Amino acid sequence: MNDILIQGMAADNQVRFFCAYTKSLCETARQLHNTSPVATAALGRLLTAGSIMGSMCKNDSDILTIQIQCSGPIKGLTVTANAKAQVKGYANNPDVMLPASPKGKLDVGGALGSGIISVIKDIGLKEPYVGQSDLVTGEIAEDLTYYFAASEQIPTSVALGVLMEKNNTVKHAGGFIIQLMPFAEERIISDLETRLKGYSSITSLMDKGMTPKQMMQQLFDGYDVNYTTEVTPAYHCDCSKERVYKAVMSIGKKDIEEMIADGEPIRVECHFCNKSYTFDTDDLKSML
C-alpha cells in the first residue's frame, strides 16, 4: 500500500476526519536517523500526526511544529510539517533502547516519561500561535487528544501506530484524527464515543490490509461518508546551503570573526536529514 492521507466529513457533516497510511514516510525517517525500534515508533507516530495536522493548515505557506520536551531517555522529539502534508523530524536520542511494555509492545510511554507537548503554528502573523499541554501518558495519541481538548477546545480522537518488522524496519504506520463539529448532535457524539471505545487498534487494521478509506468506512458504518481531499504524505527536508549560510550568518559578527581566526572550515549538519554543509574561511569572510 502506498502512503496516502484522506480527509472527509461524515454523519451529515457533523464529524470531520483525517486518516493516513505512512509506512514509507516513517521508514525514510528510520533510515535517515538510524533510530532504535522504540525511537522509530515514537518518531513515526509524531511524524504521522504532524502530516495530518499540517494538512489541516489553510494556507500553503503555513508551517506547523510539534515539540515534545520530556524527562524520559528519548529526551524529546521535534516534527515540522506544511500544508501539503510534507513533514520532517528527529528524536533527541535516536538510540534509546528499552524493554517491551507489560503488554509486550514497544514502550513509547516509557521512552518519553513526563513532559510537555507544544504545537506551534506559523500562519504569517506577527507572532506564531503556541499551544501547550502536559504529556498524559507519553503514548502521543492520547497526549494529542488531550492537547486538542485542553488547548484548542475541540473534541478530538487521535489514533497513531507504528508496527515493526522483526528486522526492525517499518511494517506499517498510520493514524487518524477525528473531530466533532460545534453543532454535532448529542446522539452522534454518544454513538461515536461508543464506536471508538470498541474500535480495534489502528496497527491491527493496517496489518489486515485495510486502507484508510476502509477504516473510516468501518468506523462510520451506517452514516453518510464524504471524502473531500486526498494527498500523499511524505518525508521532506527543505534545507539548502543558502538557508544554512543565512543561519550561520545570524549568529553574529564576533563569533564569525573567531571562526575565521581559527582558520578551519566549519561543518554544519541538518538535524532533520543529517546532510552536512561545509563553509571555508572565504565563505565566513563573505558573511561579514
Order of alpha helices (4+ residues) and beta strands (2+ residues): beta-beta-alpha-alpha-beta-beta-beta-alpha-beta-beta-alpha-beta-beta-alpha-alpha-alpha-beta-beta-alpha-alpha-beta-beta-alpha
